Amino acid sequence: MVAYGAEQRVRVPAVRARWLRQTFVHWPFRPEAVQALLPPELTVDEYDGAAWVGFTPFVMSGVRPAGLPASVPGLPPFAETNLRTYARREDGRDGIWFLSIEVACPLMLAARAVGAPYHLGHLRVATDGATVSYAGSRGARGVSYRLRVRPGDPLQPTERDVWLTSRWRAYTRRLGRLWETPVEHEPWPLARAVVDVLEETLTSAAGLPSPLDGPVVHFSPGVEHVRLGASRTSSP
């Protein structure tokens, strides 16, 4: 069972931020199809016999190095969209594995140094009455998405809801080594969501086949107190 609250304290964060207006769209896939996209150090995590891939657009706000005082503003808000799955090391520690990361802020490309698969693109997040819309494209490569959702009532998370949305470390790979980035924030406040529009080519660009079933969708207004630790090589 994945922890609803953070598994560890990030006592000395490298970066602080807020993650806002986040939608989680998850599809089930055959585990072997997702395992083929993971490095050898990781094994795909499964729920109900399936591997799950999440498409998660959101707004990054207040991003700043932790050493700056609170009176110093962070970067202006910008959009980011992750395509991710879930995996475990041999010791059982679970985390996120990113298949791709679209971002509107060039400064975030520095995380490529530890293997984070960032791609600079044109991204947009807009709220219009009862709907939240997301759109993005990756240069001239034809990788793009459009999503419009209608958030509903707040929900009390089930075990599957927590499993799909709550992870407390990210794994990346660079120069033949696995890297781990710890994260801490308050539990996600989740709501139901209805999809009005969903068009995307991120999954096919990542090498995924068609999913086994339709998407499971959640919306969150966001979390305000995100603390990202320094990335470090992940030892057994």
Protein Blocks (a to p, Z undefined) as FASTA:
>chain_A
ZZfbafbdcfbafbdcddehiacddddddfklmmmmpcfkbccddeehiacdddddddde
hiacfkbcfklccdddddddddddddddfkopacdddfbdcdfbfklmmmmmnopacddd
ddddddehjaccddddehjnopacdddddddddddddfklmmmmmccbdcddeehiacdd
ddddddddddddddfbdcdfklmmnopacdfbdcdddddfbjfbdcddddddddZZ
